[in-house]
């Protein structure tokens, strides 16, 4: 599942990069702080130390404030999906986002913060981290993909790969 999710995320970024290359956009300038919201398909995986992993697809909303071209604060709210005996009721988290502009329209980023995850049988919180990339496809719209380790507990790991759109305002 992880390999196919990463392949899907890579394909989405390539399509976005192709769209960017075909549409020779002028260099964009934004004023900071800048708010944004986004929606993603979230391909999550619960991998216990013993037993088989659980995988499914949910939805994730994210929003934040970018304070300059290198730093933002971001929040995630996700839900949906069940696999067998495990159902994801929600995840909620807050993250510091370090941004590396590769070009005026392409950015790499890393996230670090805390997340609370509520499964139908258990609720846990802890340190979370991840990385991703974004490609602008219009003036205020970007296509992005990321991979997050939401929980790293002694009995299991909870990860998600997400692909979606972000709108800057």
N, CA, C and O of each residue as an XYZ file, in Angstrom:
676
protein
N       0.816     -1.186      0.000
C       0.000      0.000      0.000
C       0.863      1.255      0.000
O       0.571      2.194     -0.741
N       1.918      1.297      0.811
C       2.752      2.489      0.893
C       3.406      2.792     -0.440
O       3.475      3.955     -0.835
N       3.887      1.781     -1.142
C       4.539      1.990     -2.425
C       3.560      2.546     -3.440
O       3.905      3.468     -4.180
N       2.337      2.007     -3.498
C       1.361      2.489     -4.470
C       0.903      3.901     -4.131
O       0.652      4.688     -5.043
N       0.785      4.252     -2.847
C       0.401      5.595     -2.448
C       1.480      6.587     -2.852
O       1.182      7.658     -3.379
N       2.742      6.225     -2.601
C       3.832      7.118     -2.997
C       3.890      7.267     -4.509
O       4.198      8.353     -5.001
N       3.603      6.212     -5.258
C       3.567      6.298     -6.713
C       2.458      7.232     -7.164
O       2.651      8.028     -8.083
N       1.284      7.141     -6.518
C       0.169      8.017     -6.842
C       0.537      9.467     -6.560
O       0.249     10.350     -7.368
N       1.167      9.716     -5.422
C       1.570     11.076     -5.070
C       2.590     11.616     -6.062
O       2.506     12.778     -6.461
N       3.539     10.802     -6.461
C       4.548     11.220     -7.441
C       3.898     11.538     -8.783
O       4.255     12.524     -9.430
N       2.953     10.713     -9.199
C       2.255     10.945    -10.468
C       1.481     12.262    -10.421
O       1.464     13.010    -11.398
N       0.844     12.541     -9.289
C       0.090     13.784     -9.154
C       1.014     14.997     -9.258
O       0.667     15.991     -9.896
N       2.186     14.917     -8.634
C       3.132     16.026     -8.723
C       3.664     16.201    -10.143
O       3.868     17.331    -10.587
N       3.890     15.112    -10.855
C       4.357     15.213    -12.237
C       3.301     15.855    -13.131
O       3.629     16.668    -13.995
N       2.028     15.491    -12.927
C       0.954     16.109    -13.694
C       0.913     17.605    -13.401
O       0.768     18.418    -14.314
N       1.042     17.969    -12.114
C       1.056     19.383    -11.744
C       2.230     20.110    -12.348
O       2.082     21.241    -12.812
N       3.407     19.482    -12.354
C       4.590     20.103    -12.945
C       4.402     20.287    -14.449
O       4.823     21.298    -15.011
N       3.773     19.313    -15.097
C       3.496     19.426    -16.528
C       2.531     20.561    -16.817
O       2.698     21.288    -17.796
N       1.528     20.716    -15.976
C       0.586     21.817    -16.123
C       1.308     23.143    -15.977
O       1.052     24.089    -16.722
N       2.219     23.205    -15.003
C       2.998     24.421    -14.795
C       3.860     24.721    -16.014
O       3.893     25.861    -16.475
N       4.550     23.733    -16.536
C       5.442     23.943    -17.670
C       4.672     24.396    -18.896
O       5.178     25.191    -19.688
N       3.455     23.899    -19.061
C       2.663     24.240    -20.232
C       2.066     25.636    -20.133
O       1.646     26.200    -21.143
N       2.022     26.196    -18.944
C       1.336     27.474    -18.781
C       2.257     28.601    -18.349
O       1.783     29.490    -17.641
N       3.483     28.639    -18.700
C       4.478     29.690    -18.439
C       3.913     30.875    -17.662
O       3.608     31.917    -18.241
N       3.777     30.709    -16.365
C       3.190     31.743    -15.524
C       4.214     32.820    -15.210
O       5.415     32.561    -15.138
N       3.705     34.043    -15.023
C       4.580     35.136    -14.596
C       4.920     34.936    -13.123
O       4.176     34.295    -12.381
N       6.049     35.491    -12.719
C       6.464     35.365    -11.327
C       5.415     36.024    -10.433
O       4.960     37.137    -10.696
N       5.041     35.306     -9.366
C       3.993     35.776     -8.482
C       4.600     36.430     -7.255
O       5.647     36.006     -6.766
N       3.940     37.458     -6.766
C       4.379     38.057     -5.511
C       3.180     38.088     -4.571
O       2.082     38.483     -4.962
N       3.401     37.673     -3.341
C       2.349     37.623     -2.344
C       2.754     38.483     -1.166
O       3.939     38.669     -0.893
N       1.759     39.003     -0.475
C       2.012     39.748      0.746
C       1.787     38.825      1.931
O       0.894     37.979      1.903
N       2.588     38.983      2.961
C       2.500     38.131      4.148
C       2.026     38.946      5.335
O       2.288     40.148      5.374
N       1.345     38.357      6.302
C       0.967     36.946      6.354
C      -0.139     36.638      5.353
O      -0.920     37.508      4.968
N      -0.180     35.398      4.951
C      -1.111     34.947      3.927
C      -1.832     33.701      4.431
O      -1.188     32.736      4.844
N      -3.152     33.715      4.399
C      -3.929     32.556      4.817
C      -4.127     31.579      3.677
O      -4.041     31.951      2.506
N      -4.391     30.333      4.019
C      -4.694     29.327      3.006
C      -5.555     28.218      3.592
O      -5.557     27.979      4.799
N      -6.286     27.549      2.709
C      -7.092     26.375      3.064
C      -6.896     25.339      1.966
O      -6.568     25.677      0.829
N      -7.099     24.081      2.317
C      -6.945     23.021      1.329
C      -7.755     21.798      1.689
O      -8.195     21.632      2.826
N      -7.942     20.957      0.714
C      -8.623     19.686      0.897
C      -7.837     18.589      0.198
O      -7.318     18.784     -0.901
N      -7.753     17.419      0.855
C      -6.924     16.329      0.350
C      -7.630     14.988      0.477
O      -8.447     14.777      1.374
N      -7.298     14.088     -0.438
C      -7.590     12.669     -0.248
C      -6.459     12.135      0.613
O      -5.286     12.352      0.308
N      -6.803     11.438      1.685
C      -5.812     10.976      2.652
C      -5.805      9.447      2.667
O      -6.784      8.817      3.066
N      -4.697      8.862      2.231
C      -4.530      7.409      2.186
C      -3.791      6.989      3.452
O      -2.566      7.091      3.525
N      -4.542      6.514      4.454
C      -3.932      6.247      5.755
C      -3.651      4.767      5.962
O      -4.255      3.892      5.342
N      -2.694      4.529      6.875
C      -2.278      3.170      7.195
C      -1.996      3.076      8.690
O      -1.220      3.861      9.235
N      -2.630      2.113      9.343
C      -2.374      1.801     10.744
C      -1.596      0.497     10.742
O      -2.106     -0.544     10.328
N      -0.354      0.566     11.209
C       0.550     -0.578     11.133
C       0.932     -1.033     12.548
O       1.850     -0.474     13.148
N       0.226     -2.053     13.088
C       0.571     -2.537     14.426
C       1.844     -3.372     14.401
O       2.203     -3.957     13.379
N       2.526     -3.415     15.561
C       3.731     -4.236     15.662
C       3.403     -5.715     15.470
O       4.219     -6.473     14.946
N       2.220     -6.118     15.890
C       1.772     -7.502     15.711
C       0.484     -7.495     14.910
O      -0.399     -6.673     15.157
N       0.371     -8.394     13.961
C      -0.837     -8.466     13.144
C      -0.675     -7.716     11.840
O       0.380     -7.150     11.552
N      -1.738     -7.725     11.061
C      -1.688     -7.108      9.740
C      -2.062     -5.632      9.811
O      -2.770     -5.200     10.721
N      -1.580     -4.869      8.842
C      -1.853     -3.437      8.816
C      -3.265     -3.180      8.305
O      -3.869     -4.021      7.639
N      -3.769     -2.007      8.631
C      -5.091     -1.555      8.199
C      -4.878     -0.344      7.309
O      -4.125      0.562      7.667
N      -5.535     -0.314      6.149
C      -5.374      0.777      5.191
C      -6.737      1.218      4.697
O      -7.632      0.395      4.507
N      -6.897      2.528      4.489
C      -8.117      3.033      3.881
C      -7.909      4.469      3.416
O      -6.818      5.025      3.543
N      -8.972      5.059      2.877
C      -8.926      6.414      2.338
C      -9.907      7.278      3.121
O     -11.047      6.883      3.363
N      -9.445      8.458      3.512
C     -10.289      9.434      4.190
C     -10.107     10.800      3.550
O      -9.485     10.927      2.495
N     -10.649     11.807      4.191
C     -10.524     13.186      3.728
C      -9.800     14.000      4.789
O      -9.937     13.756      5.988
N      -9.027     14.972      4.322
C      -8.305     15.851      5.235
C      -8.513     17.290      4.797
O      -8.352     17.620      3.622
N      -8.868     18.140      5.743
C      -8.907     19.585      5.527
C      -7.682     20.159      6.210
O      -7.283     19.701      7.281
N      -7.094     21.154      5.591
C      -5.954     21.812      6.214
C      -6.055     23.308      5.973
O      -6.634     23.758      4.985
N      -5.498     24.046      6.870
C      -5.503     25.494      6.748
C      -4.346     26.051      7.552
O      -3.799     25.393      8.437
N      -3.991     27.275      7.221
C      -2.878     27.848      7.952
C      -2.621     29.282      7.586
O      -3.383     29.921      6.860
N      -1.510     29.767      8.118
C      -1.037     31.118      7.842
C       0.444     31.031      7.523
O       1.234     30.501      8.304
N       0.810     31.563      6.358
C       2.211     31.612      5.953
C       2.730     33.001      6.288
O       2.171     33.998      5.831
N       3.806     33.078      7.092
C       4.311     34.346      7.596
C       5.401     34.957      6.727
O       5.607     36.170      6.753
N       6.099     34.132      5.963
C       7.074     34.592      4.975
C       7.273     33.428      4.004
O       6.572     32.421      4.108
N       8.200     33.542      3.079
C       8.328     32.471      2.085
C       8.928     31.186      2.660
O       8.971     30.171      1.965
N       9.397     31.209      3.925
C      10.057     30.044      4.520
C       9.313     29.410      5.700
O       9.682     28.312      6.119
N       8.277     30.059      6.254
C       7.647     29.531      7.467
C       6.148     29.752      7.487
O       5.654     30.807      7.088
N       5.424     28.727      7.964
C       3.972     28.809      8.155
C       3.578     27.972      9.369
O       4.341     27.119      9.825
N       2.387     28.226      9.880
C       1.740     27.361     10.871
C       0.532     26.754     10.191
O      -0.219     27.452      9.511
N       0.338     25.436     10.374
C      -0.708     24.721      9.647
C      -1.468     23.792     10.583
O      -0.890     23.214     11.503
N      -2.771     23.653     10.341
C      -3.596     22.717     11.085
C      -4.219     21.692     10.148
O      -4.544     22.000      9.001
N      -4.382     20.465     10.648
C      -5.018     19.387      9.878
C      -6.231     18.885     10.642
O      -6.208     18.779     11.868
N      -7.291     18.577      9.905
C      -8.478     17.941     10.448
C      -8.895     16.878      9.444
O      -9.258     17.199      8.312
N      -8.846     15.615      9.853
C      -9.143     14.526      8.928
C     -10.130     13.536      9.518
O     -10.287     13.447     10.736
N     -10.791     12.795      8.645
C     -11.735     11.775      9.069
C     -11.978     10.806      7.923
O     -11.597     11.056      6.780
N     -12.615      9.707      8.255
C     -13.099      8.802      7.228
C     -12.277      7.559      7.037
O     -11.074      7.518      7.297
N     -12.960      6.565      6.581
C     -12.328      5.303      6.264
C     -12.364      4.324      7.408
O     -12.248      4.693      8.577
N     -12.525      3.073      7.051
C     -12.432      1.992      8.027
C     -11.928      0.761      7.303
O     -12.204      0.558      6.121
N     -11.197     -0.043      8.019
C     -10.671     -1.282      7.455
C     -10.870     -2.368      8.492
O     -10.172     -2.408      9.505
N     -11.813     -3.237      8.237
C     -12.069     -4.302      9.201
C     -12.586     -3.736     10.501
O     -13.645     -3.109     10.541
N     -11.840     -3.958     11.560
C     -12.279     -3.558     12.890
C     -11.823     -2.160     13.286
O     -12.093     -1.741     14.411
N     -11.151     -1.426     12.421
C     -10.612     -0.111     12.772
C     -11.281      0.959     11.926
O     -11.317      0.866     10.699
N     -11.819      1.991     12.605
C     -12.426      3.121     11.915
C     -11.776      4.399     12.419
O     -11.648      4.601     13.626
N     -11.362      5.268     11.492
C     -10.782      6.557     11.855
C     -11.919      7.546     12.081
O     -12.575      7.971     11.129
N     -12.156      7.917     13.350
C     -13.183      8.916     13.648
C     -12.687     10.310     13.283
O     -13.379     11.051     12.585
N     -11.488     10.673     13.752
C     -10.913     11.962     13.370
C      -9.430     12.000     13.703
O      -8.925     11.204     14.496
N      -8.750     12.947     13.075
C      -7.413     13.355     13.487
C      -7.407     14.869     13.471
O      -8.025     15.492     12.607
N      -6.711     15.457     14.424
C      -6.588     16.906     14.520
C      -5.171     17.223     14.972
O      -4.669     16.634     15.930
N      -4.532     18.152     14.279
C      -3.160     18.473     14.627
C      -2.762     19.884     14.253
O      -3.407     20.535     13.431
N      -1.674     20.352     14.880
C      -1.093     21.671     14.621
C       0.395     21.478     14.369
O       1.059     20.731     15.088
N       0.930     22.166     13.329
C       2.304     21.929     12.884
C       3.009     23.224     12.510
O       2.395     24.168     12.012
N       4.304     23.245     12.761
C       5.180     24.264     12.194
C       5.593     23.748     10.823
O       5.892     22.565     10.661
N       5.607     24.640      9.839
C       5.882     24.239      8.457
C       7.087     25.030      7.939
O       7.015     26.246      7.764
N       8.190     24.322      7.698
C       9.364     24.919      7.084
C       9.276     24.744      5.582
O       9.017     23.641      5.102
N       9.487     25.816      4.831
C       9.264     25.813      3.383
C      10.575     26.121      2.665
O      11.306     27.035      3.046
N      10.857     25.345      1.624
C      12.028     25.569      0.781
C      11.553     25.863     -0.638
O      11.175     24.942     -1.362
N      11.567     27.155     -1.057
C      11.166     27.471     -2.428
C      12.207     26.945     -3.423
O      13.378     27.317     -3.353
N      11.780     26.084     -4.342
C      12.662     25.538     -5.367
C      12.666     26.458     -6.579
O      13.697     26.636     -7.229
N      11.513     27.041     -6.880
C      11.342     28.022     -7.945
C      10.163     28.900     -7.514
O       9.575     28.643     -6.463
N       9.807     29.908     -8.277
C       8.662     30.737     -7.866
C       7.352     29.941     -7.727
O       6.447     30.364     -7.007
N       7.249     28.801     -8.408
C       5.994     28.051     -8.408
C       6.094     26.652     -7.808
O       5.113     25.909     -7.835
N       7.239     26.277     -7.273
C       7.426     24.936     -6.691
C       8.073     25.079     -5.319
O       9.053     25.805     -5.149
N       7.500     24.367     -4.335
C       8.010     24.420     -2.970
C       8.075     23.022     -2.371
O       7.187     22.197     -2.588
N       9.136     22.767     -1.617
C       9.232     21.583     -0.774
C       8.988     22.056      0.652
O       9.278     23.205      0.984
N       8.453     21.168      1.505
C       8.228     21.583      2.887
C       8.316     20.406      3.847
O       8.157     19.245      3.471
N       8.574     20.751      5.089
C       8.571     19.785      6.181
C       7.622     20.261      7.261
O       7.471     21.463      7.480
N       6.981     19.319      7.935
C       6.022     19.623      8.998
C       6.447     18.926     10.286
O       6.933     17.796     10.250
N       6.264     19.594     11.419
C       6.521     18.983     12.730
C       5.546     19.597     13.723
O       5.363     20.814     13.752
N       4.918     18.748     14.542
C       3.957     19.246     15.516
C       3.340     18.122     16.319
O       3.970     17.087     16.540
N       2.112     18.323     16.753
C       1.399     17.323     17.554
C       0.048     17.016     16.914
O      -0.578     17.879     16.298
N      -0.390     15.756     17.077
C      -1.652     15.291     16.515
C      -2.381     14.446     17.533
O      -1.771     13.676     18.274
N      -3.697     14.597     17.560
C      -4.559     13.673     18.299
C      -5.326     12.857     17.272
O      -5.930     13.414     16.356
N      -5.301     11.529     17.424
C      -5.996     10.633     16.507
C      -6.993      9.819     17.321
O      -6.642      9.235     18.346
N      -8.246      9.786     16.851
C      -9.300      9.037     17.531
C      -9.798      7.931     16.609
O     -10.454      8.186     15.599
N      -9.472      6.706     16.979
C     -10.046      5.546     16.309
C     -11.280      5.154     17.089
O     -11.461      5.610     18.218
N     -12.134      4.323     16.521
C     -13.358      3.949     17.218
C     -13.101      3.267     18.561
O     -13.995      3.241     19.407
N     -11.914      2.720     18.777
C     -11.610      2.022     20.024
C     -10.553      2.690     20.885
O     -10.364      2.303     22.038
N      -9.859      3.689     20.346
C      -8.702      4.236     21.049
C      -8.473      5.678     20.614
O      -8.726      6.031     19.462
N      -7.994      6.511     21.538
C      -7.606      7.881     21.215
C      -6.188      8.094     21.731
O      -5.892      7.830     22.896
N      -5.316      8.574     20.847
C      -3.910      8.805     21.195
C      -3.478     10.158     20.646
O      -4.060     10.674     19.692
N      -2.452     10.718     21.263
C      -1.845     11.934     20.729
C      -0.336     11.815     20.868
O       0.172     11.056     21.694
N       0.370     12.582     20.043
C       1.819     12.546     20.105
C       2.465     13.398     19.037
O       1.791     14.066     18.253
N       3.785     13.360     19.024
C       4.601     14.103     18.066
C       4.362     13.564     16.651
O       4.269     12.353     16.449
N       4.265     14.470     15.680
C       4.039     14.114     14.278
C       5.029     14.855     13.397
O       5.494     15.941     13.743
N       5.343     14.261     12.263
C       6.251     14.898     11.322
C       5.967     14.386      9.915
O       5.365     13.327      9.736
N       6.406     15.150      8.925
C       6.193     14.744      7.544
C       6.878     15.688      6.580
O       7.529     16.651      6.983
N       6.721     15.396      5.296
C       7.321     16.202      4.239
C       6.427     16.156      3.015
O       5.648     15.221      2.832
N       6.550     17.186      2.171
C       5.735     17.231      0.968
C       6.254     18.228     -0.038
O       7.327     18.811      0.123
N       5.453     18.413     -1.095
C       5.794     19.346     -2.167
C       4.513     19.941     -2.731
O       3.448     19.324     -2.689
N       4.639     21.158     -3.262
C       3.517     21.852     -3.895
C       3.957     22.455     -5.222
O       5.102     22.878     -5.381
N       3.031     22.485     -6.166
C       3.256     23.098     -7.472
C       2.079     24.012     -7.753
O       0.931     23.570     -7.699
N       2.341     25.295     -8.055
C       1.261     26.216     -8.397
C       0.691     25.851     -9.757
O       1.429     25.629    -10.717
N      -0.647     25.792     -9.826
C      -1.311     25.512    -11.102
C      -2.155     26.707    -11.560
O      -2.656     26.721    -12.684
N      -2.307     27.701    -10.693
C      -2.969     28.965    -11.000
C      -2.442     29.983     -9.995
O      -1.661     29.637     -9.109
N      -2.866     31.230    -10.128
C      -2.332     32.297     -9.273
C      -2.463     31.971     -7.782
O      -1.487     32.115     -7.045
N      -3.615     31.546     -7.327
C      -3.837     31.265     -5.901
C      -4.100     29.797     -5.613
O      -4.554     29.465     -4.519
N      -3.831     28.916     -6.551
C      -4.172     27.506     -6.409
C      -2.941     26.631     -6.646
O      -2.204     26.827     -7.613
N      -2.733     25.665     -5.752
C      -1.601     24.761     -5.919
C      -2.039     23.323     -5.706
O      -2.999     23.042     -4.988
N      -1.310     22.423     -6.347
C      -1.487     20.978     -6.213
C      -0.349     20.487     -5.340
O       0.806     20.850     -5.561
N      -0.665     19.659     -4.344
C       0.377     19.193     -3.445
C       0.191     17.757     -3.023
O      -0.878     17.167     -3.175
N       1.268     17.211     -2.486
C       1.260     15.858     -1.936
C       2.208     15.835     -0.750
O       3.249     16.492     -0.761
N       1.837     15.068      0.281
C       2.738     14.924      1.417
C       2.582     13.556      2.057
O       1.628     12.825      1.789
N       3.530     13.234      2.897
C       3.510     11.981      3.663
C       3.754     12.348      5.118
O       4.756     12.985      5.442
N       2.837     11.945      5.998
C       2.917     12.278      7.418
C       3.001     11.021      8.269
O       2.321     10.032      7.997
N       3.825     11.060      9.285
C       3.801     10.065     10.364
C       3.053     10.763     11.493
O       3.634     11.535     12.256
N       1.749     10.480     11.587
C       0.914     11.143     12.588
C       1.172     10.601     13.991
O       1.210     11.373     14.950
N       1.349      9.288     14.128
C       1.641      8.694     15.433
C       2.712      7.630     15.289
O       2.709      6.849     14.338
N       3.623      7.611     16.243
C       4.676      6.594     16.306
C       4.680      6.069     17.730
O       5.448      6.531     18.574
N       3.814      5.098     17.988
C       3.653      4.553     19.332
C       4.380      3.228     19.447
O       4.800      2.653     18.442
N       4.526      2.745     20.665
C       5.242      1.478     20.874
C       4.484      0.296     20.272
O       5.107     -0.692     19.884
N       3.156      0.375     20.185
C       2.368     -0.753     19.671
C       2.010     -0.618     18.190
O       1.665     -1.615     17.556
N       2.085      0.603     17.617
C       1.706      0.801     16.222
C       2.217      2.138     15.696
O       2.638      3.010     16.456
N       2.166      2.273     14.363
C       2.430      3.533     13.669
C       1.180      3.898     12.886
O       0.483      3.021     12.376
N       0.896      5.192     12.789
C      -0.219      5.680     11.980
C       0.340      6.700     11.004
O       0.795      7.770     11.408
N       0.305      6.367      9.708
C       0.855      7.201      8.642
C      -0.239      7.546      7.637
O      -1.261      6.864      7.559
N      -0.014      8.609      6.870
C      -0.940      8.959      5.798
C      -0.193      9.688      4.690
O       0.653     10.546      4.946
N      -0.524      9.328      3.454
C      -0.072     10.063      2.272
C      -1.296     10.797      1.738
O      -2.376     10.214      1.640
N      -1.134     12.068      1.394
C      -2.266     12.881      0.957
C      -1.943     13.599     -0.338
O      -0.805     14.000     -0.583
N      -2.964     13.751     -1.159
C      -2.859     14.479     -2.420
C      -4.070     15.399     -2.500
O      -5.199     14.960     -2.281
N      -3.841     16.681     -2.813
C      -4.983     17.590     -2.878
C      -4.615     18.965     -3.372
O      -3.528     19.191     -3.904
N      -5.562     19.896     -3.181
C      -5.441     21.271     -3.632
C      -5.381     22.228     -2.454
O      -5.935     21.958     -1.389
N      -4.696     23.359     -2.660
C      -4.594     24.412     -1.648
C      -4.938     25.737     -2.302
O      -4.471     26.033     -3.402
N      -5.759     26.540     -1.623
C      -6.139     27.863     -2.104
C      -5.567     28.918     -1.162
O      -5.805     28.864      0.045
N      -4.813     29.881     -1.703
C      -4.250     30.986     -0.925
C      -5.159     32.218     -1.061
O      -5.653     32.533     -2.144
N      -5.358     32.898      0.067
C      -6.170     34.132     -0.004
C      -5.473     35.276      0.717
O      -5.999     36.387      0.764
